[in-house]
């Protein structure tokens, strides 16, 4: 699921929750069991939003870290290939380069 689809689904869910009986949008100012449940729901929704924000941040960090690791891996592979080419040009046996990874 991509970010846009997730945001749409989350907005739909929030809208449906607001439409539930006992929500604060009904205009009830007094604290009744119905409205206190709505407050708990709003609190839970706020906590859920914070958790989702943290999850998004964590995923972005992990993607960044993965991309950096791939760049480093590609760079190190190029270095190894260059070293192998230099060894081959110098006439050294290729087996020594293979032992590097073991």
C-alpha positions in Angstrom: 0.0 0.0 0.0 1.5 3.3 -1.0 1.4 6.6 1.1 -1.5 8.2 -0.8 -3.7 5.1 -0.5 -2.9 4.9 3.2 -3.7 8.6 3.8 -7.1 8.2 2.0 -8.0 5.1 4.0 -7.0 6.9 7.2 -9.1 10.0 6.4 -12.1 7.7 5.6 -11.6 6.0 8.9 -11.4 9.2 10.9 -14.5 10.5 9.2 -16.4 7.4 10.0 -15.3 7.6 13.6 -16.5 11.2 13.8 -19.9 10.1 12.5 -20.4 7.6 15.3 -23.1 8.3 17.9 -21.7 10.1 21.0 -19.0 11.9 19.1 -18.2 15.5 20.0 -19.6 16.8 16.7 -23.2 16.4 18.0 -22.8 19.5 20.1 -23.0 17.9 23.6 -21.1 20.0 26.0 -22.0 18.1 29.2 -20.0 15.0 30.1 -22.2 12.0 29.7 -21.1 8.4 29.2 -21.7 8.9 25.5 -19.5 11.9 25.3 -16.8 10.6 27.6 -16.5 7.6 25.2 -16.1 10.1 22.4 -13.3 11.8 24.3 -11.6 8.4 24.9 -12.0 7.7 21.2 -10.4 11.1 20.3 -7.6 10.4 22.7 -7.0 7.0 21.2 -7.2 8.5 17.7 -4.5 11.1 18.7 -2.3 8.3 20.1 -2.8 6.3 16.9 -1.9 9.3 14.8 1.3 9.8 16.8 2.1 6.1 16.4 1.6 6.3 12.7 3.8 9.4 12.4 6.5 7.6 14.3 6.1 4.6 12.1 6.4 6.7 8.9 9.5 8.4 10.3 11.0 5.0 11.1 10.2 3.6 7.7 11.8 6.7 6.0 14.9 6.3 8.1 15.1 2.6 7.2 14.7 3.4 3.5 17.4 6.0 3.8 19.7 3.6 5.6 19.0 0.9 2.9 19.8 3.3 0.1 23.1 4.4 1.8 24.0 0.7 2.3 23.4 0.0 -1.3 25.5 2.9 -2.4 28.3 1.8 -0.1 28.0 -1.7 -1.4 28.3 -0.6 -5.0 31.3 1.6 -4.1 33.1 -1.2 -2.4 32.3 -3.6 -5.3 33.9 -1.1 -7.7 37.0 -0.9 -5.5 37.3 -4.7 -5.4 36.8 -4.9 -9.2 39.5 -2.2 -9.7 41.9 -4.1 -7.4 41.2 -7.3 -9.3 41.9 -5.5 -12.6 45.2 -4.1 -11.3 46.2 -7.6 -10.0 45.4 -9.1 -13.4 47.4 -6.5 -15.2 50.3 -7.0 -12.8 50.2 -10.8 -13.6 49.2 -11.9 -10.1 47.0 -15.0 -9.9 43.3 -14.4 -9.5 42.9 -16.9 -6.7 44.3 -14.4 -4.2 41.5 -12.0 -4.9 38.9 -14.7 -4.3 40.5 -15.4 -0.9 39.7 -11.8 0.1 36.0 -12.7 0.7 36.5 -15.9 2.6 
